[in-house]
């Protein structure tokens, strides 16, 4: 009979796989890299943020950034650096940036598992806590 050393089990560190705050599809990464190069800042980053407003309560924002801020999470994926400020991280955790081209629109879009509802314009959303102040669609 083998004895089990419970102290050894308790002291053993548990390895948890890191969860990426946000990911990017290969198609969106190609467009992001091209955009950064066209702006002359190939070493720059794509900043993703969430602000109150929009027709569903919160609204996504994206911008080109040449520098990181102290509270930014920095994600490097598909050859693109993505920056997400501390306040926005909770709203985009697990989301994916994609790039779409169809008859109605072309551009970056975010697929967000935290959004419980969204507007027809696709750039605003609401979370389960119902936060944010809804405004008319533009």
C-alpha positions, 0 to 999 in steps of 0.5 A, spaced: 500 500 500 502 506 498 501 512 502 499 519 500 503 525 502 498 530 503 503 536 504 506 535 498 500 535 494 498 542 498 504 545 497 505 543 489 503 550 485 497 549 480 498 551 473 493 555 470 493 557 463 493 564 462 487 567 459 487 572 453 483 578 454 482 579 447 484 576 441 485 578 433 483 574 427 488 573 422 484 577 417 484 583 422 491 582 424 493 583 416 489 589 416 491 592 423 499 591 421 497 594 414 494 600 417 500 601 422 505 601 416 501 606 412 501 611 418 508 610 419 508 607 426 509 599 424 511 598 431 505 601 434 499 598 437 491 597 436 488 600 442 481 597 444 477 601 449 470 601 452 466 607 453 459 609 456 454 611 450 451 608 444 444 605 443 445 599 447 449 602 453 456 601 452 460 603 445 467 600 443 472 604 441 479 603 437 485 607 435 492 607 433 497 608 439 504 609 439 505 608 446 502 604 452 499 607 458 501 605 465 494 601 466 494 598 459 494 590 458 499 589 452 497 583 448 501 580 442 498 576 437 498 575 430 504 580 430 500 585 432 500 589 439 493 590 442 492 595 448 486 595 453 486 599 459 484 597 466 477 599 466 475 596 459 478 589 460 472 587 464 468 588 458 472 585 453 475 579 456 474 573 452 472 578 446 475 577 439 477 582 434 475 581 426 475 585 420 469 584 415 468 586 408 461 586 406 456 590 402 453 594 408 460 596 411 467 594 412 472 595 418 474 592 424 468 589 429 468 585 436 465 579 437 464 579 445 461 574 449 460 579 455 455 582 450 448 580 452 445 585 447 447 589 442 444 594 437 443 594 429 449 598 428 454 593 431 458 598 435 454 598 442 452 593 447 450 592 453 452 587 459 448 582 464 449 588 469 445 592 464 450 598 465 451 604 461 446 609 458 443 608 452 443 613 446 440 613 439 443 609 434 447 614 429 
